[in-house]
């Protein structure tokens, strides 16, 4: 089964090194150094390289040489967006600019009944915290807390601009009560819809013409609470510029009838994958799932 293992590559020394680069030589030098890191990963980390090569070669049907070139572009872009996120949140750089397409929709949701923002691991939506800070409500980010405690503590020390509230996914499911509490206060809950950990409930959908598995929870919860949903993403367009997208909010009503619920679940997942496909057509190199997302087709 294709599933994310709940962990991100990297260690404490790696985080410390790049924070040092951001503090002293600066962001642009960090980008330059990043090219050497990318070369290492492409050559010596097949567990990350092979699934993304599969995405370009077998899913997007790129030629062999174009697929190799895009693997380099993908790794380099991933390194950039990670550096950008740390740089912005830690106050190392104020030079980022943004286009906000659909910002009015999020203000509309905040002014009314709150709801869900469902994203994907495409681009760098988290860096749009500048936008979230302008929305007149709390935004809760649902995520898996799988990083090493020392790394989390290190990042907590440098994050000087925290505009987001974290809801950690826990084995005892207590995070569901936190989500419910946020929604009862008409706040916003942001969650990704393209990763699941092994053992969790899934549903089938089609992305880029191939069948894959998606987490059940992010698409079921909006129906359960009858809250509007906006699909969101942020694409890196230049070294210092991002384009944020948010779709018009839509409510997917839940029903007591199981068959009607299944129809609604298929509808919300279809709308989600359609939006992810649209964004991937703009920036195919910014797909950041490093496992066999479409494993049955490997």
Secondary structure, DSSP 8 states (H G I E B T S, - for coil): ---B-S--S--HHHHHHHHHHHHTT-HHHHHHHHHHHHHHHHHH-HHHHHHHHHIIIIIS---HHHHHHHHHHHHHHHHHHHHHHHHHHTTS----EEEEETHHHHHHHHHTT-EEEEE-SBB-GGGGHHHHTTSSS-EEEEEE--S-HHHHHHHHHH------EEEEE-TT-THHHHHHHHHHTT-EEEEESS--BTTS-EEEEEETTEEEEEESHHHHHHHHHT-EEEEEEEEEEETTEEEEEE---EE----SSHHHHHHHHHHHHHHHHHHHHHHHHH-GGGB---S-TTGGG-
